């Protein structure tokens, strides 16, 4: 299982998906956060939540926010959707979310090498596992359209977790879709967002431009 964004990738490196969206009038913001080992999982989640707040405070004229995350980034987006915004004294209008090849249950990685830099306990993993917070998503992101994406050749664990999270959100009555993208793996499923005619690029544009 690869969870690279917990450990690397700056906001500069993550901005590659911007051109096809910007060309259609969509403003794109790449969010930075302290990756492991500098930041632990609680810090990462909080920083992404605060980044969303910062954006709406700086750009009050925007009509809504759409979130997109890949791998560990999808985990952070999912955790953002479960946020109790009362502690932040503002509730962002998150209209859509794209969760691409994400991890939604952190417990299985606690005893793997991936947890070396993260140093998560079982309690940390449960507290920060989106699969544990479906009810919070229903409460705080009820009107958000969510698309869960996997690559056809993603590792089995990504398929399993994506399917389980999808079922949980669907059973909670949320507006949720599932997309298994043919002929893609864990990496090019997101890398192809540089292409304007790519399936996911078109799905993102369709969601944003119709609302």
N, C-alpha and C positions, 0 to 999 in steps of 0.2 A: 504494500500500500504506500503510495506517495502522498505526502502532505507538505509539499514544498513551501507554500506561502507562510506557514508558521515559522520558517527558518530563513527565508530569503525573499527576494523580489521587492524592489523599491517602487514608489509611486511612479517614478519615471519609466521603469520597465513595464509597468502595468498599463500604461496609457496607449498601448498599441492598437486597442480596439476603437479609439476615438474617431479616426478619419471618416469611416463610412457613416457614422452617426452625426458628426459635426456637419458633414456635407448636406444633411437633411434638416439642419437647424436645431439639433439636439446638443445641449451643453453637457459636457462629460467632465466629471471630477474623479481623479484617481486618488484614493485614500491611502495614506501611509499610517503605519503603526509599528510599535516596537516588537520586532520578531524575537523568537527565542535565540539565545538564552537571556537576552536583555530584558525581554518582556515575558511574563508568565501568561497563562491563558485568561485569567481574570482581567489583567491589564489590557490585553489585546481586545477583548470584547468591549470593555469600557471605552477604550480609545476610539473604536469604530462607532460606537453609539454617540460619543461626543462629537465625532466628525460630522455625523448627520445633523446634529443640532447646530454646529458651527455653520454648515452650508445654508441652512434655512434662515439663520440669523443674519448672515452676510448678504444673502440673495433673497430678500423677502418677496421679490416680484415673481419668483418661479411658481409655476402652476401645479407642481407636484414632483415627487422624487421617485425614481426607479432605481432599484439596486441590482447589481450583478456581481456575483462572486464565483470563483472557480476553486475546486479542491478545498483547502482549508479556508479560502475566501468565501466559499459557499456556506461553510459552517458559520462564519462570522456574520454573514447576511442573515442566515436563519436565526441566529441568536438576537440580532437586531430586531427582527420581526416580533420577537417575544418580549421586547422591552416594556417594562412598566415606566412610562414616560413621566409620571407625576414627580419623580425625584429630580427630573431635569427641568421641570416647570414649563415645558413646551411639548406639544405633540406634533411631530412631523406628518405631513400628508404623503405617506408612502403608498403609491398607487399600484406599483408592480415590483416583482422580484424575480430574478433569474438565478436559480441555484444550479450550477454546472459541475457535475462530477464531484459532489460534495460528500462530507463526512458528518453524520448527524448523531452518532453515538460514539463518544470518546472512550468509553470504558474498555473496549477491546484493545486499545493501543497502550494502555497504562503499563502493561508488562512487556512492551516491545522496545526495540532500540529507538523508535521514533520519540518515545517519551524521555529519552536522555536529556535533551536540552530543555524540555518543558517542565520536567520534574512534577508531573501531576500525581496527586493522590486519587484514590477511588472517589473520594468526596468531591475533589476538584472536577473530575471527569463527569460525574453525574450532574453537578451544578451547571456545567457548561455544555451539556448534551442537548441539542434541539429536540431530540425525540422525547425528552422528558418535559418539554414545555409547550406541547401542542395546545393545551387549554389557554396558555398566555397568548399564543399567536391568534387564536380565535377571538380573544378579548381585545387585544391591542391592534391587530392587523386584519380585522374582519372584512374590510372592504378592499384589501390588497389582492390583486391577481398574482398568483404564484405559478411559475413554471419550473418544474424539476427536470433537469436534463442529465442524461448519461451518454457516454460514447458507446457505440456497439462493442468495442473491444476494451472498454474499461475493465479493470480487475473485478472479479466476482463480488468482493466485499463492497465495492462502490455501488454495484447494481443492487445488492441486498439492502444496504442501508437506504438508498434512494427510494426503492420500492416501499420499504417499511415506513419511511417518513411521509411519502406520498399517501399511503393508505391512511395513516394517522390523520393527516390534514383533511383528506377527503371525507373521512368519517366524522370529522369535526364540523363539516358543512362549509368549508372554505372554498373559494374559487381557485381550483388547483388543476394543473395539467401536467402530463408526463410525456417526455419526448426522449426516445432512444434514437440517437442520430446514427444512421448507417455509415459504415466505412470510416469511423473515427476511433481514436484511442484517447487515453487520459489527457494527452497534451494537445493534439491537433483539433480536438473538439472545441477548444477555446481559441487556439491560435488562428483558426480560420475566420474569426470575427474581423480580421483585417479586410475581408472580401465582402463587397457590397451585396453580392448575390448569394452569399452563404445562407443556409436555412436559418440558423440562429440569428444572424444579423437581420434578416427579414422579419423574424418573429419579434425581435426587440422593437424594430421600427414600427411594425404593425400595432403593437400594444401601445407605444408612446403616442403615435400620431393619431390614433383614433380616440384618445381620451383628452 
